[in-house]
Amino acid sequence: MGIDFRLLNADEIDCRVAQCKDNGLALLLYKDARVDMNILDETVGCMNWMKAYSRDNANCTVSIWDAEKKQWISKEDTGTESNTEAEKGLASDSFKRACFNWGIGRELYTAPFIWIKAADCNIQNRKCYDRFSVVAIGYDEKRRINELTIRNDNTRKICFEMHPKGKPQPKQEKPATPPPLPDVMPSKVPSASTADMRGRIATILHELTGGKVEDMRTGVHHWTNGVCTQIAEIPGDMLPEVLDKAESLYRKRKGADFGG
């Protein structure tokens, strides 16, 4: 009877750049040696497994105690040196490979080809130093990866998604239809936003009244035919007309365009 090691969680999987080109890069999924240790501890117990190295750490043997047979069952594999700490990396890699033999993280071998477009990462001279992380992962009944979401941690944006075949995809909400433009002459429809128009009206009134609040309210009340007494209360469809009146009055009193 085999040991039923659980599948890896998203936060237990790391991403590594395997290939980088001008138009994008390829990612590989891998597990850290600490993940193997944690899963061994929680599955068989920290007192029921051990590891041993040989050939100067090139080989690692992971043994698990079989309580029924009253003996240690071992599986061994060979690792490769890392680019940074050769000896430490060799020991870690051989241990992880031995754990693969036990079935821990073997589902990573079913990962799809992960290609990140250049628009979703920062590539310079065919090198990319962005960090990527797995934010979601799913498996089918045969322990194969069938759902995967990867994020660029530097941009905080999702850069790769794979969903199970036949699974309904979340509906993309269509952008709301913008409200119709106010029914005024085209010459009176400014390109500025509503907030910009309110701000311009307020500034003109402040200039014309010397900042007297009561005079400003009287002006707004007059220009909107008594609809409101404060600039913030002016209906959006009336803003172009009110702004036009304010600018016209400013030209008459100051003999120049406002801001001109």
C-alpha positions in Angstrom: 0.0 0.0 0.0 1.6 3.3 -1.1 1.7 6.5 0.9 -0.9 9.1 -0.1 1.1 12.3 -0.2 -1.1 15.3 -0.7 -0.9 17.6 -3.8 1.1 20.8 -3.6 -0.7 24.0 -2.6 -0.2 27.2 -4.7 2.0 28.9 -2.1 4.3 25.8 -2.0 5.3 26.1 -5.7 8.0 28.4 -7.1 8.6 29.8 -10.6 11.9 29.9 -12.4 12.7 31.5 -15.7 13.8 28.7 -18.0 14.2 30.6 -21.3 14.1 34.3 -22.1 13.7 35.8 -25.6 12.9 39.3 -26.9 9.2 38.4 -27.3 8.7 36.7 -24.0 10.0 34.0 -21.5 9.2 30.5 -20.5 8.6 29.5 -16.8 9.2 26.2 -15.0 7.5 25.2 -11.8 9.5 23.7 -8.9 9.3 23.0 -5.2 11.7 23.9 -2.4 13.4 21.3 -0.3 11.6 22.7 2.8 8.3 21.8 1.2 9.4 18.2 0.9 10.4 18.2 4.6 7.1 19.7 5.7 5.0 17.2 3.7 7.1 14.2 5.0 6.6 15.5 8.6 2.9 15.9 8.3 2.3 12.6 6.3 4.6 10.0 8.0 5.7 11.9 11.1 9.1 13.6 11.8 10.4 10.5 13.5 9.5 8.1 10.6 11.7 9.4 7.8 15.4 10.1 7.2 17.8 11.1 4.5 21.4 10.2 3.7 23.8 11.5 1.2 26.5 9.8 -0.8 29.0 10.6 -3.6 29.7 14.0 -2.1 26.0 14.9 -1.9 25.4 14.0 -5.5 23.0 11.2 -4.4 20.4 11.4 -1.7 18.5 8.5 -0.2 15.2 9.2 1.5 14.0 6.4 3.8 10.5 6.0 5.4 9.7 3.6 8.2 7.2 0.9 7.2 5.4 0.0 10.5 3.8 -3.2 8.9 7.1 -4.6 7.6 9.1 -3.3 10.5 11.8 -1.9 8.2 13.0 1.2 6.4 12.0 1.6 2.7 14.4 3.7 0.7 14.4 5.6 -2.6 17.4 7.3 -4.1 18.2 9.8 -6.8 20.9 12.1 -8.2 21.0 15.9 -8.2 22.8 18.6 -10.1 24.7 21.6 -8.8 23.1 25.0 -8.7 24.6 28.1 -10.2 25.2 29.8 -6.9 26.1 27.4 -4.0 27.2 24.3 -5.8 27.6 21.9 -2.8 24.5 23.1 -1.0 22.5 23.2 -4.3 23.6 19.7 -5.2 22.5 18.3 -1.8 19.1 20.1 -2.0 18.5 19.0 -5.6 19.3 15.3 -4.9 17.0 15.4 -1.9 14.1 16.9 -3.9 14.6 14.4 -6.7 14.5 11.5 -4.2 11.2 13.0 -2.8 9.9 13.0 -6.4 10.5 9.3 -6.4 8.3 9.0 -3.4 5.6 11.0 -5.2 5.9 14.3 -3.5 5.3 17.1 -6.0 5.3 14.6 -8.9 2.3 16.5 -10.3 4.6 19.3 -11.3 5.7 17.1 -14.2 2.2 17.6 -15.7 2.5 21.4 -15.8 1.7 23.0 -19.2 4.1 25.0 -21.2 4.1 28.4 -19.5 4.9 31.3 -21.8 4.8 34.9 -20.5 4.6 37.6 -23.3 7.0 40.4 -23.3 4.2 42.8 -22.6 3.6 41.1 -19.3 7.2 41.3 -18.0 10.3 43.4 -18.2 12.9 41.9 -20.6 16.2 43.6 -21.2 18.9 42.1 -23.4 17.1 38.8 -23.2 17.2 38.8 -19.4 14.3 39.3 -17.0 14.6 39.8 -13.2 10.9 39.9 -12.5 9.6 37.5 -9.9 6.6 35.3 -10.6 4.4 33.4 -8.2 1.6 30.8 -8.4 -1.6 32.3 -7.0 -4.0 29.4 -7.9 -3.6 25.8 -9.0 -6.1 22.9 -9.5 -5.8 19.2 -10.3 -8.0 16.6 -12.0 -8.8 13.1 -10.7 -5.5 11.8 -12.0 -3.5 14.4 -10.1 -2.7 16.3 -13.2 -2.6 20.1 -13.2 -5.7 21.4 -15.0 -5.9 24.9 -13.6 -3.1 27.4 -13.1 -2.8 31.2 -12.5 0.5 33.0 -12.3 1.2 36.6 -11.3 4.1 38.9 -12.0 5.0 40.0 -8.5 6.7 43.1 -9.8 3.7 44.5 -11.7 1.2 42.7 -9.4 -0.7 41.6 -12.6 -1.8 38.2 -13.7 0.4 37.1 -16.6 -0.7 33.5 -17.2 -4.0 31.6 -16.8 -5.1 28.0 -17.7 -8.6 26.7 -16.8 -10.1 23.2 -16.9 -11.5 22.3 -20.3 -15.3 22.6 -20.3 -15.3 24.8 -17.1 -17.4 27.9 -17.6 -15.2 31.0 -17.6 -16.2 34.0 -15.5 -18.1 36.4 -17.6 -16.2 39.5 -18.5 -18.3 42.5 -17.6 -18.8 44.9 -20.4 -17.8 48.5 -19.6 -20.8 50.6 -18.7 -22.3 52.6 -21.5 -21.3 56.2 -21.0 -24.2 58.6 -20.3 -25.3 60.8 -23.3 -23.8 64.2 -23.6 -25.9 67.1 -22.3 -28.2 68.6 -24.8 -26.2 71.8 -25.5 -24.5 73.4 -28.4 -21.3 71.6 -29.4 -19.3 74.8 -28.8 -20.4 74.6 -25.1 -19.4 71.0 -24.5 -15.9 71.2 -23.0 -13.4 68.3 -23.1 -12.8 68.6 -19.4 -14.3 66.2 -16.9 -17.2 67.0 -14.5 -14.8 67.6 -11.7 -12.6 69.9 -13.8 -15.7 72.0 -14.8 -16.8 72.4 -11.2 -13.3 73.4 -10.2 -13.1 76.0 -13.0 -16.5 77.5 -12.1 -15.4 77.7 -8.4 -12.1 79.4 -9.4 -13.9 82.0 -11.6 -16.4 82.8 -8.9 -13.7 83.2 -6.4 -11.9 85.6 -8.7 -15.1 87.6 -9.4 -16.4 87.8 -5.8 -13.1 88.0 -3.9 -13.9 84.8 -2.2 -17.1 85.9 -0.5 -19.1 82.7 0.0 -22.5 84.4 -0.1 -21.7 86.2 -3.3 -20.6 82.9 -4.9 -23.8 81.1 -3.8 -25.9 84.0 -5.2 -24.0 83.7 -8.5 -24.6 80.0 -8.8 -28.3 80.4 -7.8 -28.8 83.0 -10.5 -27.0 81.0 -13.3 -28.9 77.8 -12.6 -32.3 79.6 -12.3 -32.6 78.7 -8.6 -31.9 74.9 -9.1 -29.2 75.0 -6.4 -27.0 77.3 -4.3 -23.7 75.4 -4.3 -21.4 74.4 -7.0 -21.3 70.7 -5.8 -25.1 70.6 -6.3 -25.1 71.7 -10.0 -26.6 68.8 -12.1 -24.0 67.4 -14.5 -26.0 68.3 -17.6 -26.0 72.0 -16.6 -22.3 72.3 -16.0 -21.3 73.3 -19.6 -24.0 76.1 -19.6 -23.0 77.4 -16.1 -19.3 77.3 -17.0 -20.1 79.2 -20.3 -21.9 81.9 -18.3 -19.1 82.2 -15.7 -16.5 82.6 -18.5 -18.6 85.2 -20.3 -19.1 87.2 -17.1 -15.3 87.0 -16.4 -14.5 88.3 -20.0 -16.9 91.2 -19.5 -15.5 92.3 -16.1 -11.8 91.5 -16.7 -11.7 92.2 -20.5 -9.8 88.9 -21.1 -10.4 85.1 -21.2 -10.1 83.4 -17.8 -6.6 81.8 -17.6 -5.6 83.6 -20.8 
